[in-house]
Amino acid sequence: MARRDKINYYLDIAETVLERSTCIRRNFGAIVVKNDEIISTGYNGAPRGRINCSDSGSCARDEMNIPKGQRYELCRSVHAEQNAIISASRADLMGSDIYLACHDAKTGEIDGDIEPCLMCKRFIINAGIKRVIVRNTHDDYTIINVSDWLAVDEFAPNGSY
């Protein structure tokens, strides 16, 4: 048996983490790795003590037909990236990588057409994370250098500083 490459090994772990997700639209798992050591994990779900969508059986964004990537303020979930970041120390996050995996909650299939939302991008930048690695398929992935996000200001009039 061939040994799994290190990036897919960590993405496989992120996929295991997403099994704890309580979202009924998409299940996300995130792990933060630094110097080949897992620093923290996170999955998307309601804040501690609040009712999960999987328990209530309803999603406000689904009920309003809001497409993915829009109106996250209406979602009750804390994102996987956010949960992984708040579970780690700043010193450990500096220079780390965050691995993301996503499945469609209804089909269980990998949803590889993802990237962090604008709010999570800000969390990732502020945490000092160096790279975001996103699972596209079982074996394929995309590596995003966080420094590339610094060149674009989504809120500037023309998208730059």
N, C-alpha and C positions, 0 to 999 in steps of 0.2 A: 504494500500500500504506500502510495506517495504521501509524503509529509505535507500538510497544509501550509501555505505561505502565511507569514505572520499577520499581514493585514487582514486576510480572510479569516484567520483564527480569531482576531479581535472582533471582526464583524459578526462572526458566528456567535460570539458571546453576547454582543449587542442584540442579536436576534433572540437569544434566550431571555434576555432582560425584558424585551417587549412583550413576552408572554404574561407579564404582570400588569400590562396596560389595562385601563378600565374604560377607554374610549370605544364607542360603538361605530366610529367611522374609520379611524386609522390607528394602528398600534405602533408606537415608536419606542425604540430602546436606544440608549446612549451609554457609552462608557468612555471615561477619561483615562488615558494612558500616558505615563511619563517614564522615560528610561526603562521601558519594557515592563512596567509595573502598573497594574490597574489601581487607579486612585479612587474612583467613585463610579457609580452607575446611576441611571435614572430612567424612568419610563413616564409616559403621559397618563395623567389621571387627576381626579379632583383633589383639592387640598385636603390634608389630613383632617378627619372629622366631618367632612362634607359628604353628601351622597354622590356616589359615582354614577355616571351615565349607564354603565353596565348593570347597576342595581336598579335604577329607575326605569331603564328601558327606553329613555328618550334623550334626544340631542336637540338643543335649541337651534343650532345651525342647520341641522337636517330639516327640522320642521319649517324653517324659513327659506329652505332651498338655497343656502349660501354655499357657493363653490369653495373648494379647498383653496387655501391661501388667502382667504378674505375674512374680515370681521372677527378676528380672534378674540376681541374683547367680549364677544358674546359666548365664548366657550368657557365651560367651567373648569377645564383641565389646566394643570400646570404642565408645560412642555417637558419632554424627556431631557433636553439639553439644560433647561433651567434646573430641574431636579438634580441632575448630575453635578452642576456647578455649585449649587447651594450646599451640596453634601461634601464638598472638598475645601481644603484651605487654599487661600490665594497663593501661597508659596508653592504648593503642589501643582496648581493650575498653570503657573507661568511656564511657557515653553512646551506645554503638553499637546497631545492630539485628542480630538473627540471623534469617536466612531459612532455613526448613526445607521440604524436599520429601521425599515418601516414595512408593515404588512397592511393590506386592506383588511379591515376588521370583519367584513362580511364573507370574503372569499378565502382569507388566510394567505393569499398570494403576496409575494414581494412587490412593494410599490417603490420602484427605484427612481421615480421621477420626483425627487424631493430635494429640498435645500432648507436650511433654517429660515424661519420667518424673520422679519426685520427686527423684532424685539429680541429674539434669540441671537441674532447676529450681534446686537449690541452687548448682550450678556457675554458672548464668546469673546468679542474684542476686549471688553473690560476685564475679563478674567485672565487675559494674557495667553489664551490658547493659540497655538501656532498653526495647526492644520485641522480641517474637518474632513473626515473620510466617510463617504456616503456609499452604502451598498446599492448597486444598480440591479444586479442579478446575483445568483448564488456564487459566481466566481468573479464578476466584474464590479468595479467600484470607481468612484471619482474622488480625486484628492483636490481639495480647495485650500489654497494658501490664504489665511486670514488677512495677511498684509495686502492682498488684492482688494479687499473690502475697504481698506483705509483710503484708497485712491478715489472712491466714489462716495459722495454724501447724498443719500436718497432725498434729503430734505432741503438741499440747496436748490435755488431756482433753476439752474441748468444741470443739476446732478453732479457738480464738482464744487470744490472749495472756492 
